[in-house]
Amino acid sequence: MFGMLGMLGMLGMLGMLGMLGMIGMIGMTGMTGMIGMIGMIGMIGPFGMLGPFGMLGPFGANAHRRCGWGLPVRKSANDVTLAAAMTRARFLATLAAQVPWTAAQLLVEAALLATVARRPARAGERPWGERYERVGPEWLTGVLRDGGALSPDEQVVALTLDRIGMAGQMSAVFRVTPTYDRGAAGPQQLVLKTTAPEMKQRVLNAALGVFATEIHCYRLPRPERGLLRPKCWYAGQHQVTRSSILVLDDLSSWRSVPVDGLTAEDALRVVAALAEQHATWWGDAGLRERGLKNTLEMVQATVGPMAALGWGQARKVMTPLLDANMLELLGAYVVHHEAICRRIIAEPTTLLHGDLNPGNLFFDDAGGRVCAIDWQVGHVGHWAEDLAYLATMSMHADLSAAHEDEDEMIALHRSVLGEHGVVVDEAQHRAGYAFGLFQVGAFLTLAALIIDPRKSPAVHEQYRETVRGWAVAARRHRLADRLAEILR
C-alpha cells in the first residue's frame, strides 16, 4: 500500500501518474499543479501571499483573490535574456518538484497525527513534525521554564489556541491563552505561528524557504534598542517536512498602524529605529554565517524569475501610470536584475527586514519603542532597500510622494547611523538611496499582477498613487543614470 509502486507509490495514488501525481490532481496540469490552483497561471501564484504583496502587505488586503500571472512575456526590446529564462525555468522546476512531495508529506503527517503521534509533546520534547496539534500544557511549561518565565514548581495546566488573521496566509497564527497553577506570573497571552496546514501554503513555504529565514532572524541576539523583534520563546523547523513553529510575545497591547499607511511622525520613529538596527549589523559577516541570504540570492529565488514571467502583463497594467522612460527602466530591471543586485551587495551590507509595511509595525508610545513582526523576507543587503520601501510603499498616500518627507527620512537615517559609529558621506549616502528604489520598482512590477481594480478599487487606487510616487523619486534620484553606470 505504501510501496514505491503501490497505492501511494510512484505510479499509484500519489505517484507520478496518480491522483496527486505529476499528471494528476496535483500534477503539471492538475488542480493544484503548475498550471493549476498553485501554478503560474493559477489562483494563488508563487508570490500571491508572500511579502509586500501578500495578505499583510501594503497592497495585500484583497490581493490574494487574484494571483494569476496573465499573458506570457511579450517579445520586445525588454525581453528577458537567456540567463533570466534559465532562472525562470529553475524556479518553475522547483515548484513542480515540491508539489507531489508535499502532498505525500501531508497525508503521512495526517495519518501519524491520528495514530501514533496523538500524544501532546512533553516538556523538553520537540512537537512531532513541528505541528501545532501537538502543542500542549506540558510542552509550553517546558518552553516557559527554559525562557525564565516560570520557576521549576510553576506550570501551565491548560491552554487554548484561537486562530487569528485571515485564512490563506503563508502561516497559521494562533493566540495562545495559558492557564497556570499556584498563581504563576507567566505571560497572559502568546502568539504561536506555524506553517499553514493547507496544501498550497505548504508548497510555497517549502519552495521559497520563508520560515527558515524567519527562524534565522529570531535566533539572532535580541536587540534592546532600535527596531525590536518580539521575544521568541521557541523556534523550530522539521528538517524533512519543513513545517515550523514559533512561539512569540503577544503585541496586542502595542499600538498598531492603519493599513492606509504611516503618518510622518510614525515614519520618522521607524527610520530612527531602523538606522540603529542597520548600524548594529553594519558590515557584519556573521549574518551570512547564521544562514541569512543576501539581496542577490533573494532576488534570484523569487523576484527576478517572477518579474520575468509576468512582465508582459505588468507592462499592460503600468502603461497608463508611467511614461515610456519609466517603463523602460522597469523592463531593464527585469533583464538586468542580477547585475543590479551584484552592484547593490558590493556596498556595505547590514540586516534588513525587507517588508516594513504598516501591518508589520507596532508602537509602544509610552516607552518610545518600535517593534516589527514577520521577518520572513529578512536578509542581508543595502540599507536603502528598507528605507526606500518605507518611504514609497508604507506611507499614507498623501505623504508618499512628498519630497520634504523623503529628504527628512534620508537625513535622519544618516544622522542616527553617525550617532552609532557608522559615518557615511552625505553625498554618498543620498546616492545610495537609489539602490533601494530599484528594489521597490521590482516589487511594484509584481504587484501589478495581483491587484484587481474591480474587486478592490481602494487598494488599486493606493497602488496607483504609490507607482506615481515611485516614479517621482526615481527621477529625483536619477535611477536611469545609476542603471547606466551599473551596466557600463
C-alpha positions as CSV (number, residue, x, y, z in Angstrom):
1,M,0.0,0.0,0.0
2,F,2.8,2.4,0.8
3,G,5.4,0.9,-1.6
4,M,7.1,2.6,-4.5
5,L,4.6,1.1,-7.0
6,G,1.7,0.7,-4.6
7,M,-1.3,2.8,-3.8
8,L,0.7,5.7,-2.6
9,G,3.8,4.9,-4.6
10,M,5.4,6.5,-7.6
11,L,2.8,5.2,-10.0
12,G,0.0,4.9,-7.6
13,M,-2.5,7.2,-5.9
14,L,0.2,9.8,-5.1
15,G,2.6,8.8,-7.8
16,M,3.9,10.3,-10.9
17,L,0.7,9.4,-12.8
18,G,-1.7,9.1,-9.9
19,M,-4.4,11.3,-8.5
20,L,-1.9,13.5,-6.7
21,G,1.0,12.9,-9.1
22,M,2.7,14.9,-11.7
23,I,-0.1,14.5,-14.3
24,G,-2.8,14.1,-11.7
25,M,-4.7,16.2,-9.3
26,I,-1.6,18.0,-8.0
27,G,0.4,17.5,-11.2
28,M,1.7,19.6,-14.0
29,T,-1.8,20.2,-15.3
30,G,-3.8,19.3,-12.3
31,M,-6.0,21.3,-9.9
32,T,-3.0,22.4,-7.8
33,G,-0.3,21.9,-10.3
34,M,1.9,24.2,-12.2
35,I,-1.0,25.3,-14.4
36,G,-3.5,24.8,-11.6
37,M,-4.5,26.4,-8.4
38,I,-1.0,27.0,-7.1
39,G,0.6,27.3,-10.6
40,M,1.9,30.1,-12.6
41,I,-1.5,30.7,-14.2
42,G,-3.4,29.7,-11.1
43,M,-5.4,31.3,-8.4
44,I,-2.5,31.5,-5.9
45,G,0.7,32.1,-7.8
46,P,4.1,31.9,-6.2
47,F,4.1,35.4,-4.9
48,G,0.4,35.8,-4.1
49,M,0.7,35.5,-0.3
50,L,4.3,36.4,0.4
51,G,6.0,39.6,1.4
52,P,4.9,43.1,0.4
53,F,2.1,41.9,-1.9
54,G,0.8,39.2,0.4
55,M,-2.3,39.4,2.6
56,L,-0.4,41.5,5.1
57,G,1.5,43.7,2.7
58,P,0.5,47.3,1.7
59,F,-1.4,46.0,-1.3
60,G,-2.5,42.7,0.2
61,A,-5.9,43.2,1.8
62,N,-7.6,41.5,-1.3
63,A,-4.6,40.7,-3.4
64,H,-4.7,37.0,-2.6
65,R,-8.0,36.8,-4.5
66,R,-6.3,37.3,-7.9
67,C,-2.8,36.0,-8.2
68,G,-2.7,34.7,-11.8
69,W,0.3,35.7,-13.9
70,G,-1.6,36.6,-17.1
71,L,0.0,36.7,-20.5
72,P,3.3,35.3,-21.5
73,V,6.3,37.7,-21.7
74,R,5.8,39.6,-25.0
75,K,8.7,40.0,-27.5
76,S,10.1,43.4,-27.1
77,A,13.3,45.4,-26.5
78,N,12.9,44.5,-22.9
79,D,12.6,40.8,-23.4
80,V,14.3,38.6,-20.9
81,T,17.8,37.3,-21.6
82,L,18.7,33.6,-21.8
83,A,20.1,33.8,-18.3
84,A,16.8,35.2,-17.0
85,A,14.9,32.5,-18.8
86,M,17.1,29.8,-17.2
87,T,16.4,31.3,-13.8
88,R,12.7,31.3,-14.5
89,A,12.9,27.6,-15.6
90,R,14.7,26.7,-12.4
91,F,12.0,28.4,-10.4
92,L,9.2,26.6,-12.1
93,A,11.0,23.3,-11.8
94,T,11.5,23.9,-8.0
95,L,7.7,24.4,-7.5
96,A,6.8,21.4,-9.8
97,A,9.1,19.1,-7.8
98,Q,7.7,20.3,-4.5
99,V,4.1,19.6,-5.2
100,P,3.9,15.8,-5.1
101,W,6.4,15.6,-2.3
102,T,4.4,18.0,-0.1
103,A,1.2,16.1,-0.9
104,A,2.7,12.9,0.3
105,Q,4.0,14.6,3.5
106,L,0.6,15.9,4.4
107,L,-1.1,12.5,4.1
108,V,1.6,10.8,6.1
109,E,1.5,13.5,8.8
110,A,-2.3,13.3,9.0
111,A,-2.1,9.5,9.4
112,L,0.5,9.7,12.1
113,L,-1.2,12.6,14.0
114,A,-4.3,10.5,14.1
115,T,-2.5,7.4,15.5
116,V,1.0,7.1,16.9
117,A,1.7,10.8,17.3
118,R,-1.6,11.8,19.0
119,R,0.0,12.4,22.4
120,P,0.9,16.1,23.1
121,A,4.6,16.8,23.4
122,R,6.0,16.7,26.8
123,A,8.4,19.3,28.4
124,G,11.8,19.3,26.7
125,E,10.4,17.4,23.6
126,R,10.1,18.9,20.1
127,P,6.4,18.7,19.0
128,W,6.3,15.9,16.5
129,G,6.9,17.2,13.0
130,E,6.8,20.8,14.5
131,R,3.0,20.6,14.2
132,Y,0.8,22.8,16.4
133,E,-1.6,20.0,17.0
134,R,0.9,18.5,19.4
135,V,1.4,21.7,21.4
136,G,0.0,21.1,24.9
137,P,0.3,22.5,28.5
138,E,3.3,20.3,29.5
139,W,5.3,21.3,26.4
140,L,4.5,25.0,26.9
141,T,5.5,24.7,30.6
142,G,8.9,23.5,29.5
143,V,9.3,26.3,26.9
144,L,8.4,29.0,29.5
145,R,10.7,27.5,32.2
146,D,13.6,27.4,29.7
147,G,12.9,31.1,28.9
148,G,12.8,32.0,32.6
149,A,9.1,32.9,32.8
150,L,8.2,30.1,35.1
151,S,10.0,28.6,38.1
152,P,10.5,24.8,38.4
153,D,7.5,24.4,40.6
154,E,5.1,26.5,38.3
155,Q,3.4,25.1,35.3
156,V,0.7,25.5,32.6
157,V,-2.3,23.3,33.4
158,A,-4.4,24.2,30.4
159,L,-4.3,26.3,27.2
160,T,-6.5,27.4,24.4
161,L,-5.4,28.0,20.8
162,D,-7.5,30.5,18.8
163,R,-6.6,31.0,15.2
164,I,-6.3,34.7,14.3
165,G,-5.8,36.5,11.0
166,M,-7.2,35.6,7.6
167,A,-7.2,32.2,6.0
168,G,-4.9,31.7,3.1
169,Q,-1.7,33.2,4.6
170,M,1.6,31.5,4.3
171,S,1.4,30.9,8.1
172,A,-1.3,29.9,10.5
173,V,-1.3,32.2,13.6
174,F,-2.8,31.3,16.9
175,R,-3.3,33.3,20.1
176,V,-2.3,31.1,23.0
177,T,-4.0,31.7,26.3
178,P,-2.4,29.6,29.1
179,T,-3.9,28.8,32.5
180,Y,-1.3,28.5,35.3
181,D,-1.5,26.8,38.7
182,R,-0.3,28.4,42.0
183,G,-0.8,31.9,40.7
184,A,2.2,31.8,38.4
185,A,3.0,35.1,36.8
186,G,3.8,33.8,33.3
187,P,2.7,35.6,30.0
188,Q,-1.0,36.0,29.9
189,Q,-1.1,35.5,26.1
190,L,1.4,34.4,23.5
191,V,1.3,34.0,19.7
192,L,2.0,30.7,18.1
193,K,3.0,31.0,14.4
194,T,3.2,27.8,12.3
195,T,3.3,26.7,8.7
196,A,-0.2,26.9,7.4
197,P,-1.6,23.3,7.1
198,E,-3.2,23.9,3.7
199,M,-1.5,22.3,0.7
200,K,-0.9,25.4,-1.3
201,Q,0.8,27.3,1.5
202,R,3.0,24.3,2.4
203,V,4.2,24.0,-1.2
204,L,5.1,27.7,-1.3
205,N,6.8,27.7,2.1
206,A,8.9,24.7,1.2
207,A,9.9,26.1,-2.2
208,L,10.7,29.6,-1.0
209,G,12.1,28.8,2.4
210,V,10.3,31.8,4.2
211,F,10.0,30.1,7.6
212,A,13.7,29.1,7.6
213,T,14.5,32.8,7.0
214,E,12.3,33.9,9.8
215,I,13.7,31.4,12.3
216,H,17.2,32.6,11.4
217,C,16.2,36.2,12.2
218,Y,14.6,35.3,15.5
219,R,17.7,33.4,16.6
220,L,19.8,36.5,16.2
221,P,20.7,38.3,19.5
222,R,17.5,40.2,20.5
223,P,18.1,43.9,20.5
224,E,17.3,46.1,23.4
225,R,17.1,49.3,21.3
226,G,16.4,50.1,17.7
227,L,14.0,48.1,15.6
228,L,12.8,45.4,18.0
229,R,11.6,41.8,17.4
230,P,9.0,40.2,19.7
231,K,10.6,37.9,22.2
232,C,10.9,34.4,20.7
233,W,10.3,31.6,23.3
234,Y,10.7,28.8,20.8
235,A,11.7,28.4,17.1
236,G,11.9,25.0,15.4
237,Q,11.6,23.6,11.9
238,H,11.3,20.0,10.9
239,Q,14.2,19.1,8.5
240,V,12.1,16.9,6.3
241,T,8.6,18.4,6.1
242,R,9.8,22.0,6.7
243,S,6.8,22.5,9.0
244,S,7.7,25.2,11.6
245,I,6.7,26.6,14.9
246,L,7.4,30.0,16.5
247,V,6.2,31.0,19.9
248,L,6.4,34.8,20.4
249,D,5.3,37.5,22.7
250,D,1.8,38.9,22.0
251,L,1.9,42.6,20.9
252,S,-1.8,43.2,21.2
253,S,-1.2,45.8,23.9
254,W,1.0,47.8,21.5
255,R,-0.4,50.3,19.0
256,S,-0.9,49.0,15.5
257,V,-1.0,51.1,12.3
258,P,-3.9,51.6,10.0
259,V,-3.5,49.8,6.7
260,D,-3.7,53.0,4.7
261,G,-0.2,54.0,5.8
262,L,2.1,55.6,8.3
263,T,1.9,59.2,9.4
264,A,5.0,61.3,9.0
265,E,5.7,61.2,12.8
266,D,5.4,57.4,13.0
267,A,7.6,57.0,9.8
268,L,10.4,59.0,11.4
269,R,10.2,56.9,14.5
270,V,10.6,53.8,12.4
271,V,13.5,55.4,10.5
272,A,15.4,56.1,13.7
273,A,14.9,52.6,15.0
274,L,15.8,51.1,11.6
275,A,19.0,53.2,11.3
276,E,20.0,51.9,14.8
277,Q,19.5,48.3,13.6
278,H,21.4,49.0,10.4
279,A,24.3,50.4,12.4
280,T,24.4,47.4,14.8
281,W,24.8,44.9,12.0
282,W,26.8,47.2,9.6
283,G,29.3,45.0,7.6
284,D,28.7,42.0,9.9
285,A,29.9,38.9,8.0
286,G,28.4,36.8,10.8
287,L,24.9,37.3,9.4
288,R,25.7,35.2,6.3
289,E,27.2,32.5,8.6
290,R,23.9,32.4,10.5
291,G,22.1,31.3,7.3
292,L,20.6,34.6,6.1
293,K,20.5,35.1,2.3
294,N,21.8,38.3,0.7
295,T,19.8,40.5,-1.8
296,L,21.1,38.7,-4.8
297,E,20.1,35.3,-3.6
298,M,16.6,36.5,-2.5
299,V,16.1,38.1,-5.9
300,Q,17.4,35.1,-7.8
301,A,15.0,32.8,-5.9
302,T,11.8,34.9,-6.2
303,V,11.6,38.5,-7.5
304,G,13.7,38.0,-10.6
305,P,12.1,35.0,-12.2
306,M,8.6,36.1,-11.3
307,A,9.1,39.5,-12.8
308,A,10.3,37.9,-15.9
309,L,7.3,35.6,-16.0
310,G,4.8,38.4,-15.6
311,W,6.4,41.4,-17.3
312,G,4.1,41.3,-20.3
313,Q,1.0,41.6,-18.2
314,A,2.6,44.0,-15.7
315,R,3.6,46.3,-18.6
316,K,0.0,46.5,-19.7
317,V,-1.2,47.4,-16.2
318,M,1.5,50.0,-15.7
319,T,1.4,51.7,-19.1
320,P,-1.4,54.1,-18.1
321,L,0.5,55.1,-14.9
322,L,4.1,55.6,-16.2
323,D,5.7,57.3,-19.1
324,A,7.8,55.4,-21.7
325,N,11.1,56.2,-19.8
326,M,9.9,54.7,-16.5
327,L,8.5,51.6,-18.3
328,E,11.8,51.1,-20.0
329,L,13.6,51.4,-16.6
330,L,11.4,48.7,-15.1
331,G,11.9,46.5,-18.2
332,A,15.6,46.9,-17.8
333,Y,15.4,45.7,-14.2
334,V,13.7,42.5,-15.4
335,V,16.6,41.9,-17.8
336,H,19.4,43.0,-15.6
337,H,18.2,42.3,-12.1
338,E,21.2,40.1,-11.3
339,A,23.8,42.8,-12.4
340,I,21.9,45.4,-10.3
341,C,21.8,43.2,-7.2
342,R,25.5,42.3,-7.6
343,R,26.2,46.1,-7.5
344,I,24.0,46.6,-4.5
345,I,25.7,44.0,-2.4
346,A,29.1,45.4,-3.3
347,E,28.2,48.2,-1.0
348,P,28.4,47.8,2.9
349,T,25.6,45.5,3.9
350,T,23.5,45.1,7.0
351,L,20.5,43.3,8.4
352,L,17.3,44.2,6.6
353,H,13.6,43.4,7.5
354,G,12.5,43.5,3.9
355,D,8.8,44.1,4.4
356,L,8.2,47.2,6.5
357,N,4.6,47.5,5.6
358,P,2.2,49.1,8.1
359,G,0.7,45.8,9.2
360,N,4.1,44.6,10.4
361,L,4.8,47.6,12.7
362,F,3.8,48.1,16.3
363,F,4.5,51.1,18.6
364,D,4.9,51.4,22.3
365,D,4.1,55.0,22.7
366,A,4.9,55.2,26.4
367,G,8.3,53.6,26.0
368,G,9.1,55.1,22.7
369,R,9.8,51.7,21.2
370,V,9.1,50.3,17.7
371,C,8.7,46.5,17.0
372,A,8.5,44.7,13.7
373,I,6.9,41.3,13.1
374,D,7.0,38.9,10.1
375,W,10.7,38.6,9.3
376,Q,10.1,36.0,6.6
377,V,12.0,38.0,4.0
378,G,14.7,39.3,6.3
379,H,18.1,39.3,4.6
380,V,21.5,40.8,4.2
381,G,21.5,43.8,1.9
382,H,21.9,47.5,1.4
383,W,20.3,49.8,4.0
384,A,18.4,51.7,1.3
385,E,16.2,48.7,0.5
386,D,14.5,49.1,3.8
387,L,14.4,52.9,3.7
388,A,13.1,53.2,0.2
389,Y,10.4,50.6,0.8
390,L,9.3,52.5,3.9
391,A,9.3,55.9,2.2
392,T,7.5,54.9,-1.0
393,M,5.3,52.0,0.0
394,S,4.3,52.3,3.6
395,M,3.5,56.0,4.0
396,H,0.0,57.4,3.8
397,A,-1.0,58.2,0.2
398,D,-0.9,61.9,0.9
399,L,2.7,61.7,2.1
400,S,4.3,59.0,-0.1
401,A,5.4,61.4,-2.9
402,A,6.3,64.4,-0.6
403,H,9.9,65.3,-1.3
404,E,10.4,67.0,2.0
405,D,9.4,63.9,4.0
406,E,11.6,61.6,1.9
407,D,14.6,64.0,2.3
408,E,14.0,64.2,6.1
409,M,13.9,60.4,6.3
410,I,17.2,60.1,4.4
411,A,18.8,62.7,6.5
412,L,17.6,61.2,9.8
413,H,18.8,57.8,8.8
414,R,22.3,59.1,8.1
415,S,22.3,61.1,11.4
416,V,21.4,58.1,13.5
417,L,24.0,55.9,11.8
418,G,26.6,58.5,12.8
419,E,25.4,58.5,16.4
420,H,26.1,54.8,16.5
421,G,29.5,54.9,14.9
422,V,28.8,54.5,11.2
423,V,30.0,57.6,9.4
424,V,28.8,57.9,5.8
425,D,29.5,60.9,3.5
426,E,26.3,62.8,2.9
427,A,26.5,62.7,-0.9
428,Q,27.4,59.0,-0.9
429,H,24.5,58.3,1.5
430,R,22.0,60.1,-0.7
431,A,23.3,58.5,-3.9
432,G,22.9,55.1,-2.2
433,Y,19.2,55.6,-1.7
434,A,18.8,54.8,-5.5
435,F,19.7,51.2,-4.8
436,G,16.6,50.8,-2.7
437,L,14.4,52.4,-5.3
438,F,15.5,49.7,-7.8
439,Q,14.1,47.1,-5.5
440,V,10.8,49.0,-4.9
441,G,10.3,49.2,-8.7
442,A,10.6,45.4,-8.8
443,F,8.0,44.9,-6.1
444,L,5.6,47.3,-7.9
445,T,6.0,45.3,-11.1
446,L,4.9,42.2,-9.2
447,A,2.1,44.0,-7.5
448,A,0.7,44.9,-10.9
449,L,-0.1,41.2,-11.5
450,I,-2.2,40.7,-8.3
451,I,-4.2,43.8,-7.8
452,D,-7.7,43.7,-9.4
453,P,-9.3,47.1,-9.6
454,R,-12.8,45.5,-9.9
455,K,-12.5,43.6,-6.6
456,S,-10.5,46.1,-4.6
457,P,-10.8,49.6,-6.1
458,A,-9.4,51.2,-2.9
459,V,-6.3,49.0,-2.9
460,H,-5.9,49.7,-6.7
461,E,-6.0,53.5,-6.1
462,Q,-3.4,53.2,-3.4
463,Y,-1.3,51.2,-5.8
464,R,-1.7,53.9,-8.5
465,E,-0.5,56.6,-6.1
466,T,2.4,54.5,-4.9
467,V,3.6,53.9,-8.5
468,R,3.4,57.6,-9.3
469,G,5.3,58.4,-6.1
470,W,8.0,55.9,-7.0
471,A,8.3,57.5,-10.5
472,V,8.8,60.9,-8.9
473,A,11.5,59.5,-6.6
474,A,13.1,57.6,-9.5
475,R,13.6,60.8,-11.4
476,R,14.8,62.8,-8.4
477,H,17.4,60.2,-7.7
478,R,18.4,59.7,-11.3
479,L,17.8,55.9,-11.5
480,A,18.3,55.8,-15.3
481,D,21.8,57.3,-14.8
482,R,22.6,54.9,-12.0
483,L,21.5,51.9,-14.1
484,A,23.7,53.1,-17.0
485,E,26.6,53.3,-14.5
486,I,26.0,49.7,-13.3
487,L,25.8,48.3,-16.8
488,R,28.7,50.2,-18.2
